[in-house]
Amino acid sequence: MAKVKICGLKDPDMVAFAAREGADWVGFVFAPSVRQVTLAAAETLLLSVGKATPVALMVDPSDAEAQAVAALGFPILQLHGQETPARAAELKSLTGCAIWKAIGVQTRDNLGQIGTFPDIDGLLLDAKPPEGATIAGGHGAAFDWSILKGWTAPKPWLLAGGLTPENVAEAIAATGAPGVDVSSGVERIRGLKDRELVRAFIRAAKASEQP
Ligand SMILES: O=C(O)c1ccccc1NCC(=O)[C@H](O)[C@H](O)COP(=O)(O)O
């Protein structure tokens, strides 16, 4: 059974709903995005996570920004920018958070950099942002899952990018992903999660067979 992260939540009721439906992680975006939350909003959202684990998503944060987010009590920091292995290690020791690094995948070569991040705790394999995009993630674009054929993950990992309730079972079967992450695929209006889609995604992922 694959684990599920619902990313880009902004509304406490939706956070509670996703957690009740069985989301393992709920993600909050602290970067420019239609899904961005403030520190004050995140403090309120954290009250609704139930049994789900909250993940703070940041893009090239400064020390002060990362420390302010970590101080809210997030156990996991997902880095979605151009953070180097050294910066990821630095942010880990600075915040005390587990670090997940997002890796943009377009070709098999992109997987090579993963070995240069020995200090991180997890990986999120996501599609690269479309040409000209100024936002680092949440574009609803998938990469070619066959790139992962024969790849052995050195860390716990999640598959992301363009997943939907309709394709998540196929994605898990094709890649063997132990976890999946979704943002746009559970929205009907950009930036607003939809209960029916959140429920359908979690059910489809949890019911799926890993190869
Ligand atoms: O979701 C955002 O708005 C976002 C903004 C800036 C950096 C990262 C962002 N999201 C990162 C995620 O973990 C998304 O869930 C991931 O990119 C997959 O998104 P989608 O293809 O929309 O499901």
The ligand as a MOL file (V3000), in Angstrom:
LIG
                    3D

  0  0  0     0  0            999 V3000
M  V30 BEGIN CTAB
M  V30 COUNTS 23 23 0 0 0
M  V30 BEGIN ATOM
M  V30 1 O 2.5450 23.2600 -5.0480 0
M  V30 2 C 3.0510 24.3800 -5.2040 0
M  V30 3 O 2.3640 25.3680 -5.4330 0
M  V30 4 C 4.5390 24.5350 -5.1020 0
M  V30 5 C 5.0860 25.8080 -5.2340 0
M  V30 6 C 6.4510 25.9770 -5.1300 0
M  V30 7 C 7.2810 24.8940 -4.9490 0
M  V30 8 C 6.7500 23.6230 -4.8390 0
M  V30 9 C 5.3850 23.4330 -4.9080 0
M  V30 10 N 4.8340 22.1750 -4.8250 0
M  V30 11 C 5.6510 21.0360 -4.5980 0
M  V30 12 C 4.9870 19.7400 -4.4380 0
M  V30 13 O 5.4100 18.9280 -3.5950 0
M  V30 14 C 3.9140 19.3380 -5.3860 0
M  V30 15 O 3.0380 18.5030 -4.7140 0
M  V30 16 C 4.5910 18.5950 -6.5330 0
M  V30 17 O 5.3270 19.5290 -7.2980 0
M  V30 18 C 3.5540 17.9210 -7.4550 0
M  V30 19 O 2.6450 18.8660 -7.9250 0
M  V30 20 P 1.4730 18.4540 -8.9260 0
M  V30 21 O 2.1180 18.0240 -10.1970 0
M  V30 22 O 0.6800 19.6810 -9.0540 0
M  V30 23 O 0.7060 17.3470 -8.2760 0
M  V30 END ATOM
M  V30 BEGIN BOND
M  V30 1 2 1 2
M  V30 2 1 2 3
M  V30 3 1 2 4
M  V30 4 1 4 5
M  V30 5 2 4 9
M  V30 6 2 5 6
M  V30 7 1 6 7
M  V30 8 2 7 8
M  V30 9 1 8 9
M  V30 10 1 9 10
M  V30 11 1 10 11
M  V30 12 1 11 12
M  V30 13 2 12 13
M  V30 14 1 12 14
M  V30 15 1 14 15
M  V30 16 1 14 16
M  V30 17 1 16 17
M  V30 18 1 16 18
M  V30 19 1 18 19
M  V30 20 1 19 20
M  V30 21 2 20 21
M  V30 22 1 20 22
M  V30 23 1 20 23
M  V30 END BOND
M  V30 END CTAB
M  END
